[in-house]
Amino acid sequence: MRRILIAGAILCWCSLAIEAQQPAAPQPGLKWTDDQILKAARHVRAGRTLTPKSWPNGARVAVCLSFDPDNFSIALNRGNTSPVTISEGEYGALTGMPRILRLLDRYNLPATIYVPAVAAMMHPDMIKEVVKSGRHEIAMHGWIHEDPQEINDAEEEWRLISQAMTLLEKMTGKRPTGNRNPSWTMSQYTMGLLKRAGLLYDSSLQSMDQPHDVLIDGQSTGIVELPVNWILDDAPFLPATASLPAPRLIMKTFKDDFDQAYKEGTLFMLTMHPHITGQRSRMKYLEELILYMKSKPGVWFATAEDIAKYVKQQTGPTQ
Amino acid sequence: MPKRILIASIIAASATLAAVAQQQPLPRTPGDTQPGRKWTEEQLKQAVSGVRAGRKLTPRSWPNGARVAVALTFTLNNSANMFARADSAVVQLTGGEFGAVTGLPRLLDVLDRQNVPATFFVAATAAIADPQMIPAIVKRPRHEVGVLGWSDENALTIDSAAEEERLLAKATDIVAKAAGRKPVGARGPSSVLSPHTMGILKKAGFLYDSTLMGMDEPYEVLLNGQPSGIVELPVSRLLDDQPTLTAPRFGPSTLPSPELVFETFRDDFDAAYQEGTLFLLTLHPHLIGMRSRIGHLDDFIAYMKSKPNVWFATAADIARQVKP
């Protein structure tokens, strides 16, 4: 008992110390009624799972390699034009993306490129290079990697979505059918606006690790969600100041995740950034991961668009 | 007026015009933290036109048919950034002093034993605090000394071209006197350049800069859209010991495992060797000079030396080789 008491005292002291350091976050939600809780929790929610009985040609798992060439759009949106910051982003367009495209060419693999419209505008050659092979999909990633939650204005968000779609269509000759929201952040309006834009699929939500329908206020939207996850993304780990800048260890996690997706027969969606994974010391591990996945029988490498189309065709109308 | 001079003055005039256009303030609504989303295409392009990557400068082959150029660069800021912030915290200052009194001598020994050249970017106030450093470096004539600003200051915070120019001139002077040679290379203190810095370096006649990250091979810097003649020998945060190996109390310390950090250095070198470009490493004597790390550096240099056709050179020699 005495030991427990001491432990309790230490715990209390620690939490007091932490409290003293950080002002407690306001918690107005503690006063919400059940209805208010349900309204918040159920506004945008996962609908039924949409993994088909089997993938094309009897494949066991669908693999989507996706790249977000944000380059310096994030900084530019924030009004940060400092030369070193711009150069760090520029690396993605000038060095990272060409290196990634060479790797994808070597193995004849398709990929989906979620590009902020302004990043495409700033580096039109990068877009030309992506389109050249005919294998890759170009899809939406905001106008300038904006944060719609912070903007919190449906009209302004619609302006940005519309002009992004128009610009990408003009540059690629094809209207995008898919979306990934910048920083995986959405406002209360985003999903409704994506439906209004007539998009086939989205790739920003995180409630499952297989394709699913998206519900808005309980109603099926028919939008196919190809979910993402922060642990299948290079950004939180691999930049020098991120949490584990050790590509060998992170690609091992990606491989373990793939193995389980393969076992379960669902979807392996990987999110990478040309200015991060396109660095010289990261590429060999991506190549090893690709070779590993290719060594397994029944792996379908596809663009997110092709996966969403197949899912929709196999699982029937969702509304 | 000879034609060449005429063209040159037209270019100069249009560069000035571009610089003026650059100074047109971009619209910002007070309180809006995402101003860029409202900028027009022209304004967006203007916003990033100051300093950009120009053409690649990697030569067909390096001297004596070498496949890759290796620049070992060391940033000697020690406690300079604390001086800039008028911070005289006693124990923290010793963390920087370690670089001068322990890290650097240990490092110079390793470089002597491996017989490879290196480049040291020194902050002027670090040289004032520890005047023995630069003489110890230049006693080995294969090394180069470059400038790291006056006191590892943040040029963006200074926000004045005149003040920045004054600090750089003063710093260059101190480093030149101590080294007995005018420095030809600069690295932006605090890994930062202001919109004015590159123009100031050009005016002061610097051969190269080593602060930007637009590529992983040498390139020419574009200044307001015009080729500047300045060689950029780009750095990478992944080829820098600061983010990963700083002591936890003083910095990010994201991967305090020299073994894993050097694994990345080695993988990066292997790819640079394959691609035939440049491998430029940025280390700090107060971090890499610690006992548990110096052996990894020693082994890594030995590894690079074991490959055929690797050209170890100072940043200045590499810049001279590729200068447009």
Chai-1 contact restraints between the chains, C-beta under 6 A:
chainA,res_idxA,chainB,res_idxB,connection_type,confidence,min_distance_angstrom,max_distance_angstrom,comment,restraint_id
A,L76,B,G36,contact,1.0,0.0,6.0,A-B,restraint_1
A,N77,B,Q34,contact,1.0,0.0,6.0,A-B,restraint_2
A,N77,B,G36,contact,1.0,0.0,6.0,A-B,restraint_3
A,N77,B,R37,contact,1.0,0.0,6.0,A-B,restraint_4
A,G79,B,P35,contact,1.0,0.0,6.0,A-B,restraint_5
A,G79,B,G36,contact,1.0,0.0,6.0,A-B,restraint_6
A,T81,B,A47,contact,1.0,0.0,6.0,A-B,restraint_7
A,T81,B,V48,contact,1.0,0.0,6.0,A-B,restraint_8
A,S82,B,L156,contact,1.0,0.0,6.0,A-B,restraint_9
A,P83,B,V51,contact,1.0,0.0,6.0,A-B,restraint_10
A,P83,B,L193,contact,1.0,0.0,6.0,A-B,restraint_11
A,V84,B,V192,contact,1.0,0.0,6.0,A-B,restraint_12
A,V84,B,L193,contact,1.0,0.0,6.0,A-B,restraint_13
A,I86,B,V48,contact,1.0,0.0,6.0,A-B,restraint_14
A,S87,B,L212,contact,1.0,0.0,6.0,A-B,restraint_15
A,S87,B,M213,contact,1.0,0.0,6.0,A-B,restraint_16
A,S87,B,G214,contact,1.0,0.0,6.0,A-B,restraint_17
A,E88,B,M213,contact,1.0,0.0,6.0,A-B,restraint_18
A,E90,B,A53,contact,1.0,0.0,6.0,A-B,restraint_19
A,E90,B,G214,contact,1.0,0.0,6.0,A-B,restraint_20
A,Y91,B,M213,contact,1.0,0.0,6.0,A-B,restraint_21
A,Y91,B,G214,contact,1.0,0.0,6.0,A-B,restraint_22
A,L94,B,A53,contact,1.0,0.0,6.0,A-B,restraint_23
A,L94,B,G214,contact,1.0,0.0,6.0,A-B,restraint_24
A,L94,B,M215,contact,1.0,0.0,6.0,A-B,restraint_25
A,T95,B,M215,contact,1.0,0.0,6.0,A-B,restraint_26
A,T95,B,D216,contact,1.0,0.0,6.0,A-B,restraint_27
A,I144,B,G36,contact,1.0,0.0,6.0,A-B,restraint_28
A,I144,B,R37,contact,1.0,0.0,6.0,A-B,restraint_29
A,E146,B,Q34,contact,1.0,0.0,6.0,A-B,restraint_30
A,E146,B,R37,contact,1.0,0.0,6.0,A-B,restraint_31
A,A240,B,R237,contact,1.0,0.0,6.0,A-B,restraint_32
A,A240,B,L238,contact,1.0,0.0,6.0,A-B,restraint_33
A,A240,B,P243,contact,1.0,0.0,6.0,A-B,restraint_34
A,T241,B,P243,contact,1.0,0.0,6.0,A-B,restraint_35
A,T241,B,P252,contact,1.0,0.0,6.0,A-B,restraint_36
A,T241,B,T254,contact,1.0,0.0,6.0,A-B,restraint_37
A,P245,B,T254,contact,1.0,0.0,6.0,A-B,restraint_38
A,P245,B,L255,contact,1.0,0.0,6.0,A-B,restraint_39
A,A246,B,L260,contact,1.0,0.0,6.0,A-B,restraint_40
A,Q279,B,L238,contact,1.0,0.0,6.0,A-B,restraint_41
A,R280,B,D268,contact,1.0,0.0,6.0,A-B,restraint_42
A,R280,B,A271,contact,1.0,0.0,6.0,A-B,restraint_43
A,S281,B,T264,contact,1.0,0.0,6.0,A-B,restraint_44
A,S281,B,D267,contact,1.0,0.0,6.0,A-B,restraint_45
A,S281,B,D268,contact,1.0,0.0,6.0,A-B,restraint_46
A,K284,B,D267,contact,1.0,0.0,6.0,A-B,restraint_47
